[in-house]
Amino acid sequence: MPKKKDTEIEIIDTEKGVQVKSGKKIIAEINEENGSFVVLTSGKELAVTADFPNALEEAIKAYNLGV
């Protein structure tokens, strides 16, 4: 049975918030707006959450990685 490959996620600070990357691909952006965290994928709003861990979880789910 083949081994399942681990996927590394990189979180990079930007002026607006953070970028979530897998390798060279930007999978999501998380920006803080008015005390909420907005998750953007491909420039489209995916989710708005009250805290960063939930926003990160939404970004990962959108990329279909599983948490």
C-alpha positions as CSV (number, residue, x, y, z in Angstrom):
1,M,0.0,0.0,0.0
2,P,1.5,3.4,-1.0
3,K,2.4,5.8,1.8
4,K,0.2,8.9,2.1
5,K,2.3,12.0,1.4
6,D,2.2,14.8,4.0
7,T,1.3,18.3,2.7
8,E,3.1,21.2,4.2
9,I,1.2,24.5,4.7
10,E,3.1,27.8,4.9
11,I,1.5,30.9,6.4
12,I,3.0,34.2,5.3
13,D,2.2,37.6,6.7
14,T,1.1,40.3,4.3
15,E,0.0,43.9,4.7
16,K,-3.7,42.9,4.8
17,G,-3.5,39.6,6.7
18,V,-1.9,36.3,5.7
19,Q,-1.5,34.0,2.7
20,V,-1.8,30.3,3.1
21,K,0.4,28.4,0.7
22,S,1.1,24.8,-0.3
23,G,4.3,24.7,-2.2
24,K,4.3,27.5,-4.7
25,K,0.5,27.7,-4.9
26,I,-1.5,30.2,-2.8
27,I,-4.5,28.3,-1.6
28,A,-6.2,31.1,0.4
29,E,-5.8,34.6,1.9
30,I,-7.1,35.4,5.3
31,N,-7.7,39.1,6.0
32,E,-8.8,40.7,9.3
33,E,-11.7,43.1,8.7
34,N,-13.6,44.8,11.6
35,G,-12.7,42.1,14.1
36,S,-13.6,39.2,11.8
37,F,-11.5,37.0,9.6
38,V,-12.4,36.8,5.9
39,V,-11.2,33.8,4.0
40,L,-10.6,34.4,0.3
41,T,-9.9,31.7,-2.4
42,S,-9.2,32.8,-6.0
43,G,-10.3,36.3,-5.0
44,K,-13.8,35.2,-3.9
45,E,-15.0,35.4,-0.3
46,L,-15.4,31.8,1.1
47,A,-16.2,32.4,4.7
48,V,-16.2,34.9,7.6
49,T,-15.2,33.7,11.0
50,A,-14.8,35.2,14.5
51,D,-11.3,33.8,15.1
52,F,-8.1,32.9,13.1
53,P,-8.0,29.2,13.8
54,N,-11.5,28.7,12.3
55,A,-10.5,30.8,9.3
56,L,-7.5,28.7,8.8
57,E,-9.6,25.5,9.1
58,E,-12.0,26.9,6.4
59,A,-9.1,27.6,4.1
60,I,-7.7,24.1,4.5
61,K,-11.1,22.5,3.9
62,A,-11.5,24.6,0.8
63,Y,-8.3,23.1,-0.6
64,N,-9.6,19.7,0.3
65,L,-6.8,18.7,2.6
66,G,-8.8,17.7,5.7
67,V,-8.0,18.8,9.1
